[in-house]
Amino acid sequence: MSRLHTSAPPLASTPQMGFNTWNTFKANHNESTTHEIASTLISSGLKDAGYTYLILDEGWSDYTRTASGFLQSNQTTYPSGIKPLADRLHRLGLKLGLYGDSGILTCGFRPGSWGYEERDANSLAEWGVDYWKYDNCGGFQAMTHAPQERFNTMARALMDSGREIFYSVCEWGFQFPWHWGGGIGHSYRMSGDITASFINETGCPCKTAYCLNTGYAGCSVTSIIRKMREISVYQEKGHWLDMDMLEVGVGDMTVYMQQTHFAFWAALKSPLIIGADIRSLSEETLEILKNKEIIALNQDPLGLPVHYVEGVSEEGSIQVWAGKLEKGSVVLVFNEKSYPQDVSVSLKDLGLGIRGKVRARELWSGKSWGSNASVERTLQAYQTLVFRLS
Ligand code: GAL
């Protein structure tokens, strides 16, 4: 399939960062929660840390189109409509995202855009929308028309709408979108929905990227990381593989689990879209989400992900991932066990071209050291240490 974009569009030159309503609110959000989220993005420092998209997932739209067939906001929960909301967010330095579907209905049975692509893309442009998350439910059409066709029709409509709109393809990894999603979207999902669980699945039976029964929802953090072992090679600047919204600060993950979750999403160059209720985050969680050095891995201009280093990892026990940055490189060491373990990793064995001495800094502790070309540490249960090398 030919690429629609020949070079990385400036919109997606680094993975997108923001907030999405789904993990916390499901479809139950409204104008006042959205205004609260917008002001919290600013007062918490999250906006300054880079989280600028405020994305309204399922729930913003009405159950019916207008009498003349246009998409409209939910008349009860968003009575003022979308344009005033977009204007207000823009005045605050934020950007507005909305959710839609490539079938006749969204997953929540609101109108999808199948057959209405051009009209709906024009509505988004007129309202001043900056981001469009496009889902894969929709019934009949979802089964009879290939996702490439459905998602591409909307890509073209957005491009013709006269406004630059970030296009986030949400196809759950069903038809292996790492082989085609990059030619269509600025980002594309590679798995069923994430759940607020580090290790236990509530659905998501597939443990590998090419397994056919991907499940639709309920994937744990570690299961999504596992799939990236096979497909991180497809990660590409401007067309990001999307590991789904962050569950950092949702559920009851320990601080080490939350750090691991965030470090992998950042270093694998996934979009960083917060799913937690930012109005009530603990200080510890906020610090994780705002960690400048971890975010810098994600936003590194080179745009290359880390890869799993099989030779120095130990199945079910220690995972080592490594990759290049514009300046230097990064190594993640993850203790997959529920108890502490001592690890020793020789930095020369990671394919990073390291020969002699290196300078290293562990990003969560902020501790730097020089000369030693190996890492020896005790890792706590489910902890990931992140070493930036130069
Ligand atoms: C799913 C999608 C989720 C969320 C949900 C809303 O298909 O993967 O991220 O958007 O629909 O119904």
Residues whose N, C-alpha, C, O or C-beta is under 5 A from the ligand:
A	BS01	GAL	W22 D57 E58 C107 G108 D135 D193
